[in-house]
Amino acid sequence: MVPGEDPLPPAFIELPESPAGDPCAAERDPVPAGLSATYALGWDDGLVGPLSPEQASHRDETGLPYVAVLHAEGDARAVVRVAWAERRAEIDVLDDAGEPTSMDEFRVDDDGSLFLLHHTDGEPISVAPSEEHVVRTVSYGRDGQAVCGLDDGGFLQTSAEIDRPHTDRPAFGTWQEVLAIAGIEGADLSGTTGPPPLPVNDDGDRWAPGHPLRPGDLEAMFTPGARARESGDPVEIKVVDAGEVSLPSGRLLATDPGYLTRDLRPDEGPLAARVAPGSYPVELSIAQYLENDWGTVAGARVVVSDEPVVSWELGLREGESEADLRDEEFFGFGVDTGTASFTDVEAIPAVADAAQEVLGSLDDGYRTVDDGDLVMWHAGYGDGSYPVWVGRDSDGAVAAFVADMLILDGPDGSTAGP
């Protein structure tokens, strides 16, 4: 940096290299060997609901969450959190004071193997030129790239060709290979019996695993007259018939219609879930405010069949997996023009120019283009990223698609449906 100039913006801050010579190499402090395991329902500065090894093994087999606290001489040195039903495991390595020195998030991949998704250093590091102290994070991609960044998300640096650390998903008590990834060697995982060797916290919280974004009540979202809230304000649901969308290939594309003039990237392509070729009704859910006449689109639904939806899943494209998502994350479609749309991937050449002509002129909040080759609508709050949920009937067939504009408050206050 030239003296007198402003510091470089966060996007250009350089992370110091680790001892391994790689700025994205995870930092690992030494961990004592010969740790022993005690099982519980949680760890909150003490064991929450201590479990016998047999009880923990049963929870492991059935996918229920539990923790293994690794300790030496009465001090906890690592906490292993396991929830196979959510396809995840987490390992925090602790220092002498019980503070994390590293945090690793593992996921079960679609093939059943276990891989390291995300690493966080426990201790801040100093970065040039500002000498700001930040926490290093490393996210491991499916494409062999590791993205190294800061805890505030203000900087990303990609390091090429770093394979995800991975191993077989371990059976209960055979965690040696996974623990080695987290820098722990020689732990005894047979489990302690008798009185707990660690303090018990009867008032502590059980561990509850997180998960990627889940849909709200999508049925209520398309029920006329249903009441919901948007940012705490009461709204009433109004359902509008937006015409039909033609899907000659059965491959639905949810996209910003302004993107149709360019070659779509793989992460902008059609959903992997397909339906039979045909034309399908499109409905819009309008969140109508009770205190004024203003309303906005809460969601758009493609009705594939009249069969009841018994389950909802996140719409994925080819090559995407929920295993790559952290808590509350989702794969979605991007919007830069404030407008969203449904079309068939094969219809792009026919509708791209027409879509450009009507962008910004959606007087009723939506528009059908070229007799249903494209249905477009105002995208909730505007620019951003939005998930598509795939509804399946009791036979597993696709019964509906819902583009969720993420404006309705969920039961926990999140924006994930009424």
N, C-alpha and C positions, 0 to 999 in steps of 0.2 A: 504494500500500500504506500502511495506517495504521501509524505507528510503534508498535513493540511487538508487532505481530501476526506470526504465522509467515509465512515467504515463501509466495507462491502456489505450489500444486502444479504439477508439470511440465506438466500438461495445459493450464495457463492462462498459461504463459510466452509473452510476445509477442516474435516475431522482429522485428528492425529491418527497415525497408524498404530495399530496394536503391536504387541511384541512379535506377532506372527508376520508383520509387514503388510497387513491388509486393513484398511480403515473400516471394513465391514466385518472383520473377524470378531467373534463374540469374546468378551473378556471373561475369564474364569479365575476366580480366586481359589487358592488351595482349600480343599475340604478334608477334614480328618478322616483317616481310614477306620474301618471297623465299626461303622455306625450300626445301631440296632433299630428295628422298626416297631412302632406301636400304632395301632389302628384306632380310628375314631370317625365320627360323623362330621367333624370339623376341627379346625385349629384357630383359636382366637385368644392368643397369649395364654393358652392352656388347652387341654383336650376337651372337646365338646362331644359328649356322648361316646365314651370309650367303647371300643368293640374288641371282641376276641378275634384271633386270626380266623377262626371258623366263620364268625359272623361277617367279617370283612370279605372273606372268600366268596360267601354266598352273594353279597352285594356285587362283587366283581362279576360273577357269573350271570347275574340278572340285569346288569347294566346300571344298578342304582349307585348314586354318588357316595364316596367315602374318601378318607384321607389316610395316608401313611406318614407319620412323623418320624423322621430319622434323627436319632439323638446319640449323644455320648456323654457320660458322666453327668446325667441329669439336665443337659442343655440340648435344646432342639437345634439341629444344624441344617435340616432340609424338610420341606413339606411337599409331599406328592399328593396331588388331587386327581381323582379318577372318576370318570362318568362315561362308561362305554355307550350308554344309550344316546348320549350327545356326541359321541365319536371324539372324545377329547380327554387329554390328560395334561396336567400342569405341574411343573417342578420349580419351587422357590428354594434357592440355596441361602442359608442364613449365616450371619457372622456371630461372633461371641455374644453380641448384645441382642441377638434375635432379629436383626434388620436384614432385608434381602440384599444379597450381593449380586444375584442374577435371577431372572425370571424367564422360564421357557414354556411356550405353549405348543403342545403336540396335538396332532389330529390323526384320526384313522382315515386313510385314503380309501378310495372306492374299491381297491383290490385287497383291502384288509390290512395293509401294512401301516406302520406308524411313522409319521414324519414330523420334523420340527418346522412349525409354521412361523413362529415369531420369537425373538429373543430380546430381552431388555436388560441392560446393565443396571445394577442396583445403585452404583455410585456415580455421581456426576463427573464429567471430564471437562477439561479446559480446551476451548477451541479458539483458533486464531481467525481473524486478527483482533477480535473484540475481547478475547480471553473470557468470554461468557462461559459459565459452567452449565452443561446440559447433560442429559442422559442419552446414551447411544441406544438405538433400536435397530434390529436387523429383521427384515421380513424375507423369507425364502420363497421364491417363486417356482411354479411348476415348470417354467421354461429354462431353469438352470441359472437364473439371475437372482442375486441377492440385493435387495434395496436397503441401504443403510441410511438412517435418518436420525432426527432429534425427537425428543419426547413431545415437543409442541407441534410437530408436523411442519415446521417452517423450512426444513431443508431435506432434500433427498439426494443421495449419491448412489448410483448403480455400479455395482462391481460385477463384472462378467464372469460367467462360467463357474459359479459356486453351487455345487449340487446340494440339494436339501439333505441334511443329515437324516437318515432313516434307518429303520430296523423292522423286524417282525413285531406285530403287536404281541406284547408279552402275556403269558399266562400268569395267574396270580402268584406272587412271590418270586417271579423270575425276571426281575427288572434290571439286571446288571447292565445289559447293553444300552437301555434307555438312560439309566443313571450315568453311564459313562459319557453320553453326549452332553449331559449337564455338568460334567466334571466330577462326578462322585464315583469312587472306586471302593470295592470291598465291603459293601453294606450287607448286613445280615437281615434278610427280609422274611425270616420264618415267623417273626412276630413275638412280642413279649406276652407272657401270661401272668396271672396273679395281679397284685396291686399295681396300678399305673406308675411307671417310673418318672412321669412328668406331671406337672400340676394339672388339675381338672378345673375347668371354668364352666360351672353349671349355668351361668347366665350368658354364655357366649352364643354366637350364631353358628348354626350348622352351615356347611358349605353347600351352596346351590349353584350348579354350573350355569354359565351363560349360554347363549346360542345366537346364531344369525337372526336377522329380522324375521319375525313371524307375522302372518296376516292378522288383522283385526277381524271383526264380525262382517265378513263380506256379504253375507245374506242380508243383514240389516242395512248395509250400504245401498242395497238395491230394493229396499222395501219402502214403497211410497208412504209418507207420513211418519216414518220412524224418526225418533228424536236422537240427536247426537250432539257433540260439542266440537267446536273448532277453536283452538287456543283458549278454551274455557268458556267461549260464548255459545249459547244454545242455537242449534240449527235444526231444520226439518228437512228430511230427504224428499226430493222430487225426482222422479224417474222420467227421462225423456227418450223417446224413440228417435234414434239418429240414423235410421235406414238400415241397409245391409252392406256388409263388406264381402266382396268376391274373393275367394281363395282357390283359384284354379289348380294350384299345386298342393294346397293344404298346409303350406308353410307360412305361418303368421309372422309378420314383421311389425313390431312396435317401434316407432322411431319418430324423431323430429322430421317432419316432411321437408324441411330445408336441407337435410342431409342427402336427399335422394338424387341430387345433382352430382354427387361424387361417388367414388368407389368406396363401399362400406368396408370397414375393417372387420376382422372376425368377431370382435366384441360388439359390433353394431349389427350383426347378422340376424337371421330369423331364429325363432325358438326351436329347440330340438324336438319338442312335442308337436306331433303332426295330427291333422284331422283329415277326413275324407274331403276331396275337392267339392266345392259347392259355395253357395252364398249363405251367410249367416247374419241374423239380426244383431245390431249393435245398440246398446242402451247406455245412456249417460246418467250417472248419479249426480244430482245437483244439490249441494248443501245450501239451503235457503235460510238466510238469517231471519230470526223471529222479530228483531227490532227494526228491520228496514227491508227494502225490496231487493237488496243485493244478494247474489248467490254466486257460487263458483263450482267448477267441476271437481267432484271428489273422486270419481273413478269412471272408467269406461269398460263395459263388459261385452264380450262376444259370446252369444248364446249358441252353443254347438248342439245341444240336445235338451230335451225336456226332462231327462233323468235327474234326480236330485244329486247334488254334489255332496259326497260323504267325506272328502279330504281335499285339502289345498296344499300345494307345494310351490316353491319358488320356480318360476320359469327360467330355464337355463338354456344357453346356446351350446353348440357342440364344443367340447373341450373344457367347459366350465364344470366346477364341482363345488358343492356347499362346503366341502372339507377345506377349501381355501379361504373361507370367510371367518372373520373374528366376530366378537359380540356385536349384535345389531347391524352388521354389515349385510349387503345384498348385492347381487348382480342385477343391473337394471339398464334402461335405455336413457341416453342423454338428451337434453333439450336445451337449445340455445336460442330459439326464436320465440319461446313462450307458447309453442304449439306442439301437440302430440298427435300421433296418427296410428291407424291400423291399415295395413295393406298386405298383399301377397308379395313375397320376394321376387316372383317372376313378373310382377306388374310394374316394377320400377321404371323401365324405359318408357312405358306408356303414360305414367302419371307424374313424372318428375317435373316437367314443364308446367303442367296444369296446377300442381301444388304450389309452385312458386308464384303463379298469378293470383292465387286467392289467399296467400299468407297475409295476415293482417286485416282481412276483411270478413272475419267470422262474426257477423252481427248478432247471430243467435247463439254464439258460443261454440258452434260446430258447423261442419260443412261436409257434404258427400260429393266426391269428385268422380266424374266419368262413370256415372251409374253404379257406384259402389266399388270401383277399383281402389278407392282410398276414402277413408272416413277420418276427419281431423277435428280436433277440439282444442279449446284453451286448456293449457296444462297447469291446473291447480294454481300454485303460487308463481308459476312461470318457469324460468330456467332452472335446471337442476338434473337430478337423476331419479328415475322412478322404477319400481319393480313391477313385474307382471306375475300374477299368481295363476297357476293352472289348477282348475278344479276337476276332480275325477269322480266318476260314479262308482257304484258298488262293484262293477266289473273291471274297474281300472281304466275305463275309456275316458277320454277328455270330454267333459260336459260343458266347460266354460273357460274363458280367459278373462282376467280382470287386470287392467292397468290401474294401479293404485296411485293416486296423486298425493298421498301422504299428508292430507290436511286435517283429517278427523282424529280427535283425541281417542286413544285406546283406554282400556280400563285403568292402566297404570300411568296415564297422562301422556304416553307416547303417541306419535302420529302414525298409527297403524290400524286405522279403521275404527268404527264406533264401538 
